[in-house]
Amino acid sequence: MGVVTVLLMLLEYVAPALGAKRYGASKRGLWGSAIGMIIGIFFIPPWGMIVGAFIGALAGELAAGKSSRNALRAGWGILIGNVMVVGLKLAFTAVVLFYYIKGIF
């Protein structure tokens, strides 16, 4: 379970970038996403991490000169990556909780 936990922690940083790349994000969009994630976590934790990444990617893509449609598409990719990781972490937490309760009884 420890190995899976470490893999999920790594995936937390990789999945949004993969989602962004799949939806056509540029390097500026990825950097904007990372900066937005860091800033967002301080202003509206824990939702700021997800919202900040989306807004940061959007701002980065617009700064790169992409159209608003393409910038929204890249932001959407990051949002999908973040939501996917949250879902995986919740599922893993449920499995760990199941085995913990099973071990008690």
TATABEL-V933443 format. One record per pair of residues at least 4 apart in sequence whose C-alpha atoms are under 6 Angstrom apart, sorted by sequence separation. I is the first residue (numbers start at 0). GAP is how many residues later the second one is. D is the distance in Angstrom with one decimal. If there is no record, write none. Layout:
# TATABEL-V933443
i = <I	I>
gap = <GAP	GAP>
d = <D	D>
This chain:
# TATABEL-V933443
i = <10	20	24	27	31	32	35	40	43	47	51	55	61	71	98	19	60	40	39	40	39	60	36	39	57	36	35	36	35	57	56	32	35	53	32	31	32	31	28	31	28	27	28	24	23	22	19	22	19	18	19	18	15	18	15	14	15	11>
gap = <4	4	4	4	4	4	4	4	4	4	4	4	4	4	4	5	5	7	8	8	9	10	12	12	13	15	16	16	17	17	18	20	20	21	23	24	24	25	28	28	31	32	32	49	50	51	54	54	57	58	58	59	62	62	65	66	66	73>
d = <5.5	5.1	5.6	5.9	5.8	6.0	5.7	4.8	4.5	5.2	5.8	6.0	5.3	6.0	6.0	5.1	5.7	4.7	3.9	4.8	5.0	5.0	4.5	4.5	5.1	4.7	4.3	4.4	4.7	5.4	5.3	4.2	4.3	4.9	4.4	4.2	4.3	4.8	4.3	4.7	4.2	4.9	4.8	4.9	5.8	5.2	5.2	5.4	4.5	4.5	4.9	5.3	4.5	5.1	4.1	5.0	5.4	5.8>
